[in-house]
Amino acid sequence: MESRRDEEFYSRDRPVHPALPEDRPRGAKPKAPVKHRGPWLTAALVIGVIPLIVVGIALFP
């Protein structure tokens, strides 16, 4: 078998300028800042779930 260096072996199939343009360019516009829900909404959800659990336990002991 003929021994070749890697560069010689792979250079046969490569074009002269192997660099390709990016198909998904980076650097898009920054998105709008994330709007966090307030702590009141979280508290309301927790306070709403607790009675639901209590009623479920009371109805199905």
N, CA, C and O atoms as a Tripos MOL2 file, in Angstrom:
@<TRIPOS>MOLECULE
protein
  244   243    61     0     0
PROTEIN
NO_CHARGES

@<TRIPOS>ATOM
      1 N           0.8390   -1.1940    0.0000 N.3       1 MET1
      2 CA          0.0000    0.0000    0.0000 C.3       1 MET1
      3 C           0.8730    1.2430    0.0000 C.2       1 MET1
      4 O           1.9750    1.2680    0.5480 O.2       1 MET1
      5 N           0.3620    2.2150   -0.6040 N.am      2 GLU2
      6 CA          1.0770    3.4790   -0.6890 C.3       2 GLU2
      7 C           0.7570    4.3010    0.5640 C.2       2 GLU2
      8 O          -0.4130    4.4920    0.8970 O.2       2 GLU2
      9 N           1.7710    4.7760    1.2430 N.am      3 SER3
     10 CA          1.5240    5.5610    2.4530 C.3       3 SER3
     11 C           1.5670    7.0460    2.1050 C.2       3 SER3
     12 O           2.4940    7.5220    1.4500 O.2       3 SER3
     13 N           0.5540    7.7560    2.5530 N.am      4 ARG4
     14 CA          0.4610    9.1970    2.3160 C.3       4 ARG4
     15 C           0.1740    9.8850    3.6400 C.2       4 ARG4
     16 O          -0.3530    9.2920    4.5810 O.2       4 ARG4
     17 N           0.5270   11.1100    3.6740 N.am      5 ARG5
     18 CA          0.1700   11.9030    4.8430 C.3       5 ARG5
     19 C          -1.3050   12.2710    4.7500 C.2       5 ARG5
     20 O          -1.8820   12.2690    3.6630 O.2       5 ARG5
     21 N          -1.9070   12.5820    5.8750 N.am      6 ASP6
     22 CA         -3.3310   12.9250    5.8900 C.3       6 ASP6
     23 C          -3.6510   14.0980    4.9730 C.2       6 ASP6
     24 O          -4.6480   14.0700    4.2520 O.2       6 ASP6
     25 N          -2.8120   15.1270    4.9990 N.am      7 GLU7
     26 CA         -3.0760   16.3020    4.1700 C.3       7 GLU7
     27 C          -3.1210   15.9370    2.6920 C.2       7 GLU7
     28 O          -3.9750   16.4210    1.9480 O.2       7 GLU7
     29 N          -2.2170   15.1000    2.2850 N.am      8 GLU8
     30 CA         -2.1850   14.6920    0.8770 C.3       8 GLU8
     31 C          -3.3990   13.8310    0.5310 C.2       8 GLU8
     32 O          -3.9910   13.9720   -0.5390 O.2       8 GLU8
     33 N          -3.7500   12.9590    1.4330 N.am      9 PHE9
     34 CA         -4.8620   12.0520    1.1670 C.3       9 PHE9
     35 C          -6.1830   12.8160    1.0340 C.2       9 PHE9
     36 O          -6.9490   12.5830    0.0990 O.2       9 PHE9
     37 N          -6.4420   13.7260    1.9720 N.am     10 TYR10
     38 CA         -7.7220   14.4280    1.9770 C.3      10 TYR10
     39 C          -7.7580   15.6140    1.0180 C.2      10 TYR10
     40 O          -8.8440   16.0830    0.6790 O.2      10 TYR10
     41 N          -6.6270   16.1040    0.5770 N.am     11 SER11
     42 CA         -6.6240   17.2780   -0.2980 C.3      11 SER11
     43 C          -7.1800   16.9710   -1.6810 C.2      11 SER11
     44 O          -7.5820   17.8930   -2.3910 O.2      11 SER11
     45 N          -7.2150   15.7260   -2.0800 N.am     12 ARG12
     46 CA         -7.7170   15.3890   -3.4150 C.3      12 ARG12
     47 C          -9.1970   15.7240   -3.5750 C.2      12 ARG12
     48 O          -9.6160   16.1610   -4.6460 O.2      12 ARG12
     49 N          -9.9910   15.5270   -2.5250 N.am     13 ASP13
     50 CA        -11.4290   15.7310   -2.6310 C.3      13 ASP13
     51 C         -11.8870   17.1170   -2.2040 C.2      13 ASP13
     52 O         -13.0700   17.4340   -2.3280 O.2      13 ASP13
     53 N         -11.0060   17.9270   -1.7190 N.am     14 ARG14
     54 CA        -11.4000   19.2400   -1.2240 C.3      14 ARG14
     55 C         -11.2910   20.2830   -2.3240 C.2      14 ARG14
     56 O         -10.4000   20.2120   -3.1710 O.2      14 ARG14
     57 N         -12.2140   21.2640   -2.3090 N.am     15 PRO15
     58 CA        -12.0910   22.3640   -3.2690 C.3      15 PRO15
     59 C         -10.9090   23.2590   -2.8980 C.2      15 PRO15
     60 O         -10.3130   23.1160   -1.8300 O.2      15 PRO15
     61 N         -10.5900   24.1690   -3.7870 N.am     16 VAL16
     62 CA         -9.4500   25.0650   -3.5580 C.3      16 VAL16
     63 C          -9.6850   25.9250   -2.3220 C.2      16 VAL16
     64 O          -8.7890   26.0930   -1.4950 O.2      16 VAL16
     65 N         -10.8890   26.4670   -2.2020 N.am     17 HIS17
     66 CA        -11.2510   27.2980   -1.0410 C.3      17 HIS17
     67 C         -12.3290   26.5540   -0.2550 C.2      17 HIS17
     68 O         -13.5140   26.7130   -0.5510 O.2      17 HIS17
     69 N         -11.9520   25.7490    0.7340 N.am     18 PRO18
     70 CA        -12.9260   24.8880    1.4090 C.3      18 PRO18
     71 C         -13.8590   25.6000    2.3880 C.2      18 PRO18
     72 O         -14.8030   24.9790    2.8770 O.2      18 PRO18
     73 N         -13.6290   26.8810    2.6930 N.am     19 ALA19
     74 CA        -14.4890   27.5710    3.6560 C.3      19 ALA19
     75 C         -15.8550   27.8400    3.0320 C.2      19 ALA19
     76 O         -15.9480   28.3390    1.9110 O.2      19 ALA19
     77 N         -16.9050   27.5060    3.7640 N.am     20 LEU20
     78 CA        -18.2640   27.7210    3.2840 C.3      20 LEU20
     79 C         -18.9290   28.8220    4.1010 C.2      20 LEU20
     80 O         -18.6190   28.9880    5.2810 O.2      20 LEU20
     81 N         -19.8420   29.5780    3.4870 N.am     21 PRO21
     82 CA        -20.5640   30.5830    4.2710 C.3      21 PRO21
     83 C         -21.4940   29.8960    5.2660 C.2      21 PRO21
     84 O         -21.9460   28.7740    5.0380 O.2      21 PRO21
     85 N         -21.7690   30.5790    6.3610 N.am     22 GLU22
     86 CA        -22.6360   29.9940    7.3840 C.3      22 GLU22
     87 C         -24.0590   29.9100    6.8680 C.2      22 GLU22
     88 O         -24.5640   30.8570    6.2650 O.2      22 GLU22
     89 N         -24.7010   28.7850    7.1010 N.am     23 ASP23
     90 CA        -26.0980   28.6660    6.6930 C.3      23 ASP23
     91 C         -27.0380   29.2350    7.7510 C.2      23 ASP23
     92 O         -28.1940   29.5380    7.4560 O.2      23 ASP23
     93 N         -26.5480   29.3820    8.9850 N.am     24 ARG24
     94 CA        -27.3330   30.0000   10.0500 C.3      24 ARG24
     95 C         -26.4750   31.0640   10.7180 C.2      24 ARG24
     96 O         -25.8490   30.7900   11.7420 O.2      24 ARG24
     97 N         -26.4320   32.2630   10.1660 N.am     25 PRO25
     98 CA        -25.5540   33.2920   10.7320 C.3      25 PRO25
     99 C         -25.9240   33.6300   12.1750 C.2      25 PRO25
    100 O         -27.0960   33.6380   12.5530 O.2      25 PRO25
    101 N         -24.9160   33.9020   12.9480 N.am     26 ARG26
    102 CA        -25.1290   34.2770   14.3440 C.3      26 ARG26
    103 C         -25.2570   35.7820   14.4550 C.2      26 ARG26
    104 O         -24.9960   36.5090   13.4970 O.2      26 ARG26
    105 N         -25.6580   36.2430   15.6210 N.am     27 GLY27
    106 CA        -25.7110   37.6770   15.8710 C.3      27 GLY27
    107 C         -27.0480   38.2930   15.5240 C.2      27 GLY27
    108 O         -27.0950   39.4030   14.9930 O.2      27 GLY27
    109 N         -28.1300   37.6020   15.8120 N.am     28 ALA28
    110 CA        -29.4560   38.1510   15.5400 C.3      28 ALA28
    111 C         -29.7240   39.3150   16.4790 C.2      28 ALA28
    112 O         -28.9970   39.5360   17.4480 O.2      28 ALA28
    113 N         -30.7720   40.0450   16.1760 N.am     29 LYS29
    114 CA        -31.1320   41.1830   17.0140 C.3      29 LYS29
    115 C         -31.4880   40.6850   18.4120 C.2      29 LYS29
    116 O         -32.0600   39.6060   18.5610 O.2      29 LYS29
    117 N         -31.1550   41.4630   19.4260 N.am     30 PRO30
    118 CA        -31.5130   41.0380   20.7830 C.3      30 PRO30
    119 C         -33.0290   41.0350   20.9500 C.2      30 PRO30
    120 O         -33.7220   41.9240   20.4570 O.2      30 PRO30
    121 N         -33.5270   40.0300   21.6450 N.am     31 LYS31
    122 CA        -34.9630   39.9290   21.8780 C.3      31 LYS31
    123 C         -35.3720   40.8900   22.9830 C.2      31 LYS31
    124 O         -34.5330   41.4240   23.7070 O.2      31 LYS31
    125 N         -36.6620   41.0950   23.0950 N.am     32 ALA32
    126 CA        -37.1800   41.9490   24.1570 C.3      32 ALA32
    127 C         -36.8580   41.3060   25.5040 C.2      32 ALA32
    128 O         -36.8200   40.0800   25.6100 O.2      32 ALA32
    129 N         -36.6270   42.1150   26.5270 N.am     33 PRO33
    130 CA        -36.3160   41.5390   27.8350 C.3      33 PRO33
    131 C         -37.4720   40.6770   28.3410 C.2      33 PRO33
    132 O         -38.6370   40.9360   28.0390 O.2      33 PRO33
    133 N         -37.1320   39.6660   29.1030 N.am     34 VAL34
    134 CA        -38.1310   38.7450   29.6360 C.3      34 VAL34
    135 C         -38.9370   39.4560   30.7090 C.2      34 VAL34
    136 O         -38.3820   40.1080   31.5940 O.2      34 VAL34
    137 N         -40.2420   39.3220   30.6170 N.am     35 LYS35
    138 CA        -41.1070   39.9310   31.6280 C.3      35 LYS35
    139 C         -41.4840   38.8500   32.6340 C.2      35 LYS35
    140 O         -42.1630   37.8790   32.3010 O.2      35 LYS35
    141 N         -41.0300   39.0360   33.8620 N.am     36 HIS36
    142 CA        -41.3020   38.0560   34.9070 C.3      36 HIS36
    143 C         -42.6630   38.3440   35.5300 C.2      36 HIS36
    144 O         -43.0640   39.4950   35.6980 O.2      36 HIS36
    145 N         -43.3530   37.2680   35.8650 N.am     37 ARG37
    146 CA        -44.6110   37.4460   36.5750 C.3      37 ARG37
    147 C         -44.3040   37.9240   37.9830 C.2      37 ARG37
    148 O         -43.2730   37.5880   38.5660 O.2      37 ARG37
    149 N         -45.2060   38.7020   38.5010 N.am     38 GLY38
    150 CA        -45.0020   39.2410   39.8360 C.3      38 GLY38
    151 C         -45.1600   38.1910   40.9110 C.2      38 GLY38
    152 O         -45.7140   37.1200   40.6620 O.2      38 GLY38
    153 N         -44.6790   38.4850   42.0970 N.am     39 PRO39
    154 CA        -44.8180   37.5400   43.2080 C.3      39 PRO39
    155 C         -46.2770   37.3570   43.6250 C.2      39 PRO39
    156 O         -46.6200   36.3470   44.2380 O.2      39 PRO39
    157 N         -47.1330   38.3190   43.3000 N.am     40 TRP40
    158 CA        -48.5450   38.1980   43.6650 C.3      40 TRP40
    159 C         -49.2180   37.0740   42.8950 C.2      40 TRP40
    160 O         -50.0650   36.3710   43.4470 O.2      40 TRP40
    161 N         -48.8650   36.8950   41.6530 N.am     41 LEU41
    162 CA        -49.4570   35.8190   40.8590 C.3      41 LEU41
    163 C         -49.0320   34.4580   41.4080 C.2      41 LEU41
    164 O         -49.8420   33.5350   41.4890 O.2      41 LEU41
    165 N         -47.7820   34.3410   41.7780 N.am     42 THR42
    166 CA        -47.2890   33.0840   42.3560 C.3      42 THR42
    167 C         -47.9920   32.7960   43.6780 C.2      42 THR42
    168 O         -48.4010   31.6630   43.9350 O.2      42 THR42
    169 N         -48.1290   33.8120   44.5080 N.am     43 ALA43
    170 CA        -48.8140   33.6320   45.7940 C.3      43 ALA43
    171 C         -50.2750   33.2480   45.5720 C.2      43 ALA43
    172 O         -50.8020   32.3960   46.2880 O.2      43 ALA43
    173 N         -50.9310   33.8600   44.5960 N.am     44 ALA44
    174 CA        -52.3330   33.5430   44.3150 C.3      44 ALA44
    175 C         -52.4780   32.1000   43.8420 C.2      44 ALA44
    176 O         -53.4370   31.4240   44.2140 O.2      44 ALA44
    177 N         -51.5520   31.6260   43.0380 N.am     45 LEU45
    178 CA        -51.6040   30.2350   42.5800 C.3      45 LEU45
    179 C         -51.4260   29.2660   43.7460 C.2      45 LEU45
    180 O         -52.1380   28.2670   43.8440 O.2      45 LEU45
    181 N         -50.4820   29.5620   44.6200 N.am     46 VAL46
    182 CA        -50.2440   28.6880   45.7770 C.3      46 VAL46
    183 C         -51.4590   28.6940   46.6970 C.2      46 VAL46
    184 O         -51.8910   27.6420   47.1680 O.2      46 VAL46
    185 N         -52.0090   29.8790   46.9510 N.am     47 ILE47
    186 CA        -53.1800   29.9840   47.8260 C.3      47 ILE47
    187 C         -54.3950   29.3210   47.1780 C.2      47 ILE47
    188 O         -55.2680   28.8210   47.8880 O.2      47 ILE47
    189 N         -54.4670   29.3060   45.8580 N.am     48 GLY48
    190 CA        -55.5690   28.6360   45.1690 C.3      48 GLY48
    191 C         -55.4320   27.1270   45.1630 C.2      48 GLY48
    192 O         -56.4420   26.4230   45.1540 O.2      48 GLY48
    193 N         -54.2220   26.6130   45.1690 N.am     49 VAL49
    194 CA        -53.9970   25.1670   45.1210 C.3      49 VAL49
    195 C         -54.2100   24.5290   46.4960 C.2      49 VAL49
    196 O         -54.7010   23.4030   46.5840 O.2      49 VAL49
    197 N         -53.8540   25.2220   47.5440 N.am     50 ILE50
    198 CA        -53.9770   24.6600   48.8990 C.3      50 ILE50
    199 C         -55.4260   24.2910   49.2290 C.2      50 ILE50
    200 O         -55.6600   23.1720   49.6850 O.2      50 ILE50
    201 N         -56.4150   25.1770   49.0210 N.am     51 PRO51
    202 CA        -57.8060   24.7520   49.2940 C.3      51 PRO51
    203 C         -58.2590   23.5920   48.4030 C.2      51 PRO51
    204 O         -59.0500   22.7540   48.8350 O.2      51 PRO51
    205 N         -57.7720   23.5390   47.1910 N.am     52 LEU52
    206 CA        -58.1170   22.4370   46.2970 C.3      52 LEU52
    207 C         -57.6350   21.1080   46.8750 C.2      52 LEU52
    208 O         -58.3530   20.1090   46.8270 O.2      52 LEU52
    209 N         -56.4380   21.0980   47.4140 N.am     53 ILE53
    210 CA        -55.8950   19.8840   48.0410 C.3      53 ILE53
    211 C         -56.6920   19.5320   49.2950 C.2      53 ILE53
    212 O         -57.0180   18.3660   49.5210 O.2      53 ILE53
    213 N         -57.0030   20.5370   50.1060 N.am     54 VAL54
    214 CA        -57.7630   20.2980   51.3430 C.3      54 VAL54
    215 C         -59.1460   19.7460   51.0160 C.2      54 VAL54
    216 O         -59.5960   18.8020   51.6660 O.2      54 VAL54
    217 N         -59.8280   20.3110   50.0240 N.am     55 VAL55
    218 CA        -61.1550   19.8240   49.6280 C.3      55 VAL55
    219 C         -61.0490   18.4020   49.0870 C.2      55 VAL55
    220 O         -61.9050   17.5660   49.3750 O.2      55 VAL55
    221 N         -60.0150   18.1230   48.3120 N.am     56 GLY56
    222 CA        -59.8250   16.7760   47.7870 C.3      56 GLY56
    223 C         -59.6240   15.7560   48.8870 C.2      56 GLY56
    224 O         -60.1510   14.6460   48.8090 O.2      56 GLY56
    225 N         -58.8710   16.1140   49.9060 N.am     57 ILE57
    226 CA        -58.6490   15.2000   51.0360 C.3      57 ILE57
    227 C         -59.9430   15.0370   51.8380 C.2      57 ILE57
    228 O         -60.2500   13.9380   52.3010 O.2      57 ILE57
    229 N         -60.7060   16.1290   52.0050 N.am     58 ALA58
    230 CA        -61.9500   16.0660   52.7810 C.3      58 ALA58
    231 C         -63.0040   15.2200   52.0730 C.2      58 ALA58
    232 O         -63.7470   14.4940   52.7340 O.2      58 ALA58
    233 N         -63.0830   15.2950   50.7600 N.am     59 LEU59
    234 CA        -64.1050   14.5510   50.0260 C.3      59 LEU59
    235 C         -63.7390   13.0850   49.8390 C.2      59 LEU59
    236 O         -64.6210   12.2290   49.7740 O.2      59 LEU59
    237 N         -62.4630   12.7940   49.7530 N.am     60 PHE60
    238 CA        -62.0160   11.4190   49.5080 C.3      60 PHE60
    239 C         -61.0180   10.9940   50.5800 C.2      60 PHE60
    240 O         -59.8180   10.9030   50.3210 O.2      60 PHE60
    241 N         -61.5300   10.7320   51.8060 N.am     61 PRO61
    242 CA        -60.6030   10.3910   52.9010 C.3      61 PRO61
    243 C         -59.9690    9.0230   52.7550 C.2      61 PRO61
    244 O         -59.1750    8.6170   53.6040 O.2      61 PRO61
@<TRIPOS>BOND
     1     1     2 1
     2     2     3 1
     3     3     4 2
     4     3     5 am
     5     5     6 1
     6     6     7 1
     7     7     8 2
     8     7     9 am
     9     9    10 1
    10    10    11 1
    11    11    12 2
    12    11    13 am
    13    13    14 1
    14    14    15 1
    15    15    16 2
    16    15    17 am
    17    17    18 1
    18    18    19 1
    19    19    20 2
    20    19    21 am
    21    21    22 1
    22    22    23 1
    23    23    24 2
    24    23    25 am
    25    25    26 1
    26    26    27 1
    27    27    28 2
    28    27    29 am
    29    29    30 1
    30    30    31 1
    31    31    32 2
    32    31    33 am
    33    33    34 1
    34    34    35 1
    35    35    36 2
    36    35    37 am
    37    37    38 1
    38    38    39 1
    39    39    40 2
    40    39    41 am
    41    41    42 1
    42    42    43 1
    43    43    44 2
    44    43    45 am
    45    45    46 1
    46    46    47 1
    47    47    48 2
    48    47    49 am
    49    49    50 1
    50    50    51 1
    51    51    52 2
    52    51    53 am
    53    53    54 1
    54    54    55 1
    55    55    56 2
    56    55    57 am
    57    57    58 1
    58    58    59 1
    59    59    60 2
    60    59    61 am
    61    61    62 1
    62    62    63 1
    63    63    64 2
    64    63    65 am
    65    65    66 1
    66    66    67 1
    67    67    68 2
    68    67    69 am
    69    69    70 1
    70    70    71 1
    71    71    72 2
    72    71    73 am
    73    73    74 1
    74    74    75 1
    75    75    76 2
    76    75    77 am
    77    77    78 1
    78    78    79 1
    79    79    80 2
    80    79    81 am
    81    81    82 1
    82    82    83 1
    83    83    84 2
    84    83    85 am
    85    85    86 1
    86    86    87 1
    87    87    88 2
    88    87    89 am
    89    89    90 1
    90    90    91 1
    91    91    92 2
    92    91    93 am
    93    93    94 1
    94    94    95 1
    95    95    96 2
    96    95    97 am
    97    97    98 1
    98    98    99 1
    99    99   100 2
   100    99   101 am
   101   101   102 1
   102   102   103 1
   103   103   104 2
   104   103   105 am
   105   105   106 1
   106   106   107 1
   107   107   108 2
   108   107   109 am
   109   109   110 1
   110   110   111 1
   111   111   112 2
   112   111   113 am
   113   113   114 1
   114   114   115 1
   115   115   116 2
   116   115   117 am
   117   117   118 1
   118   118   119 1
   119   119   120 2
   120   119   121 am
   121   121   122 1
   122   122   123 1
   123   123   124 2
   124   123   125 am
   125   125   126 1
   126   126   127 1
   127   127   128 2
   128   127   129 am
   129   129   130 1
   130   130   131 1
   131   131   132 2
   132   131   133 am
   133   133   134 1
   134   134   135 1
   135   135   136 2
   136   135   137 am
   137   137   138 1
   138   138   139 1
   139   139   140 2
   140   139   141 am
   141   141   142 1
   142   142   143 1
   143   143   144 2
   144   143   145 am
   145   145   146 1
   146   146   147 1
   147   147   148 2
   148   147   149 am
   149   149   150 1
   150   150   151 1
   151   151   152 2
   152   151   153 am
   153   153   154 1
   154   154   155 1
   155   155   156 2
   156   155   157 am
   157   157   158 1
   158   158   159 1
   159   159   160 2
   160   159   161 am
   161   161   162 1
   162   162   163 1
   163   163   164 2
   164   163   165 am
   165   165   166 1
   166   166   167 1
   167   167   168 2
   168   167   169 am
   169   169   170 1
   170   170   171 1
   171   171   172 2
   172   171   173 am
   173   173   174 1
   174   174   175 1
   175   175   176 2
   176   175   177 am
   177   177   178 1
   178   178   179 1
   179   179   180 2
   180   179   181 am
   181   181   182 1
   182   182   183 1
   183   183   184 2
   184   183   185 am
   185   185   186 1
   186   186   187 1
   187   187   188 2
   188   187   189 am
   189   189   190 1
   190   190   191 1
   191   191   192 2
   192   191   193 am
   193   193   194 1
   194   194   195 1
   195   195   196 2
   196   195   197 am
   197   197   198 1
   198   198   199 1
   199   199   200 2
   200   199   201 am
   201   201   202 1
   202   202   203 1
   203   203   204 2
   204   203   205 am
   205   205   206 1
   206   206   207 1
   207   207   208 2
   208   207   209 am
   209   209   210 1
   210   210   211 1
   211   211   212 2
   212   211   213 am
   213   213   214 1
   214   214   215 1
   215   215   216 2
   216   215   217 am
   217   217   218 1
   218   218   219 1
   219   219   220 2
   220   219   221 am
   221   221   222 1
   222   222   223 1
   223   223   224 2
   224   223   225 am
   225   225   226 1
   226   226   227 1
   227   227   228 2
   228   227   229 am
   229   229   230 1
   230   230   231 1
   231   231   232 2
   232   231   233 am
   233   233   234 1
   234   234   235 1
   235   235   236 2
   236   235   237 am
   237   237   238 1
   238   238   239 1
   239   239   240 2
   240   239   241 am
   241   241   242 1
   242   242   243 1
   243   243   244 2
@<TRIPOS>SUBSTRUCTURE
     1 MET1         2 RESIDUE 1 A MET
     2 GLU2         6 RESIDUE 1 A GLU
     3 SER3        10 RESIDUE 1 A SER
     4 ARG4        14 RESIDUE 1 A ARG
     5 ARG5        18 RESIDUE 1 A ARG
     6 ASP6        22 RESIDUE 1 A ASP
     7 GLU7        26 RESIDUE 1 A GLU
     8 GLU8        30 RESIDUE 1 A GLU
     9 PHE9        34 RESIDUE 1 A PHE
    10 TYR10       38 RESIDUE 1 A TYR
    11 SER11       42 RESIDUE 1 A SER
    12 ARG12       46 RESIDUE 1 A ARG
    13 ASP13       50 RESIDUE 1 A ASP
    14 ARG14       54 RESIDUE 1 A ARG
    15 PRO15       58 RESIDUE 1 A PRO
    16 VAL16       62 RESIDUE 1 A VAL
    17 HIS17       66 RESIDUE 1 A HIS
    18 PRO18       70 RESIDUE 1 A PRO
    19 ALA19       74 RESIDUE 1 A ALA
    20 LEU20       78 RESIDUE 1 A LEU
    21 PRO21       82 RESIDUE 1 A PRO
    22 GLU22       86 RESIDUE 1 A GLU
    23 ASP23       90 RESIDUE 1 A ASP
    24 ARG24       94 RESIDUE 1 A ARG
    25 PRO25       98 RESIDUE 1 A PRO
    26 ARG26      102 RESIDUE 1 A ARG
    27 GLY27      106 RESIDUE 1 A GLY
    28 ALA28      110 RESIDUE 1 A ALA
    29 LYS29      114 RESIDUE 1 A LYS
    30 PRO30      118 RESIDUE 1 A PRO
    31 LYS31      122 RESIDUE 1 A LYS
    32 ALA32      126 RESIDUE 1 A ALA
    33 PRO33      130 RESIDUE 1 A PRO
    34 VAL34      134 RESIDUE 1 A VAL
    35 LYS35      138 RESIDUE 1 A LYS
    36 HIS36      142 RESIDUE 1 A HIS
    37 ARG37      146 RESIDUE 1 A ARG
    38 GLY38      150 RESIDUE 1 A GLY
    39 PRO39      154 RESIDUE 1 A PRO
    40 TRP40      158 RESIDUE 1 A TRP
    41 LEU41      162 RESIDUE 1 A LEU
    42 THR42      166 RESIDUE 1 A THR
    43 ALA43      170 RESIDUE 1 A ALA
    44 ALA44      174 RESIDUE 1 A ALA
    45 LEU45      178 RESIDUE 1 A LEU
    46 VAL46      182 RESIDUE 1 A VAL
    47 ILE47      186 RESIDUE 1 A ILE
    48 GLY48      190 RESIDUE 1 A GLY
    49 VAL49      194 RESIDUE 1 A VAL
    50 ILE50      198 RESIDUE 1 A ILE
    51 PRO51      202 RESIDUE 1 A PRO
    52 LEU52      206 RESIDUE 1 A LEU
    53 ILE53      210 RESIDUE 1 A ILE
    54 VAL54      214 RESIDUE 1 A VAL
    55 VAL55      218 RESIDUE 1 A VAL
    56 GLY56      222 RESIDUE 1 A GLY
    57 ILE57      226 RESIDUE 1 A ILE
    58 ALA58      230 RESIDUE 1 A ALA
    59 LEU59      234 RESIDUE 1 A LEU
    60 PHE60      238 RESIDUE 1 A PHE
    61 PRO61      242 RESIDUE 1 A PRO
